[in-house]
Amino acid sequence: MVFVAKNLSFAVQQSEILKNVSVHIQEREFVGLIGPNGSGKSTLLKNMYRMLQPQDGEVFLFNENIYKQPAKEIAKQLAVVGQETPVLFEFTVKDLVAMGRTPHKRLMEVDTREDIAIVEQSMQQAGVLHLSERSFSSLSGGEKKRVIVARALAQQAKVMVLDEPTNHLDIQHQLQLMDLIQSLPITVIVALHDLNIAATYCDKIYVLKDGEIVAYGTPFEVLTPSLLQRVFGVHAEVSVHPVTKKPHIFYISEQFL
Ligand SMILES: Nc1ncnc2c1ncn2[C@@H]1O[C@H](COP(=O)(O)OP(=O)(O)OP(=O)(O)O)[C@@H](O)[C@H]1O
């Protein structure tokens, strides 16, 4: 297993946000995390990328306990595309993407020709090369998202964690981004709200509800009408997509029932 969370419990004051959550991700797997608003997806991911520390449980990345490793070592192996990205100073896109190279460098080491090529290629892959001299703060929400993805690509980590990466993206950029991530030879865990996107791209899906994993399996195993009703409170039919052969969810609004 490449990335494992074992029996994580996380609480804020008296409120339990994660309850004994375990996640197992194999090499090169593309794993989705779905669940209603407030079910604990971001909190779980933050515990897995060490932004939060659980009261109970452990997280292993390539068999090493992440809470016992230096942050720089983890950053060589794990790239994160978080839900919101506070950037406090004025940076150009190029400079921000170049920060993805930091874990691979010594303090104050200048960028090598290889670093510069990786940064350029990452911007190209994420579709932001044309924005390279722009100030990050002047970008639209979707452009910012793609720049953060470019920074994660420049990190060249073997594992990537993404929290709702398609948020703010138009449909073309959503599909391009998911295609790009799927094409990389890496292990991925991604929180998604769009269940048809999850159905199309994920090998396995974990379903969170009220801080607990309530289902796990392939998209066909997990995305059933009864689960969608039980977890998300919606009526739906699930068919096979005529082209992708993946499950496709047709939601049914109350007025048509
Ligand atoms: N620091 C905190 N203090 C109090 N409650 C918190 C804190 N952090 C998270 N929560 C609560 O924990 C629950 C899970 O939040 P989380 O952001 O993990 O959910 P999510 O599944 O990612 O939601 P969304 O789909 O809306 O992004 C929510 O009810 C949230 O209000």
The ligand as an ORCA input file, in Angstrom:
! r2SCAN-3c Opt
* xyz 0 1
  N     -12.018     23.914     13.062
  C     -13.295     23.487     13.112
  N     -14.112     23.821     14.143
  C     -15.382     23.373     14.198
  N     -15.928     22.580     13.268
  C     -15.178     22.226     12.222
  C     -13.808     22.652     12.077
  N     -13.316     22.119     10.943
  C     -14.326     21.415     10.382
  N     -15.436     21.474     11.145
  C     -16.740     20.843     10.882
  O     -16.481     19.497     10.519
  C     -17.402     19.050      9.543
  C     -16.652     18.470      8.355
  O     -16.036     19.536      7.633
  P     -15.238     19.265      6.261
  O     -14.795     20.577      5.752
  O     -14.233     18.218      6.509
  O     -16.415     18.662      5.376
  P     -16.463     18.385      3.801
  O     -17.041     17.021      3.640
  O     -15.145     18.656      3.175
  O     -17.531     19.480      3.366
  P     -17.778     20.275      1.970
  O     -18.314     19.263      1.010
  O     -18.844     21.253      2.368
  O     -16.504     20.919      1.530
  C     -18.276     20.258      9.196
  O     -19.475     20.166      9.922
  C     -17.458     21.433      9.675
  O     -18.264     22.521     10.055
*
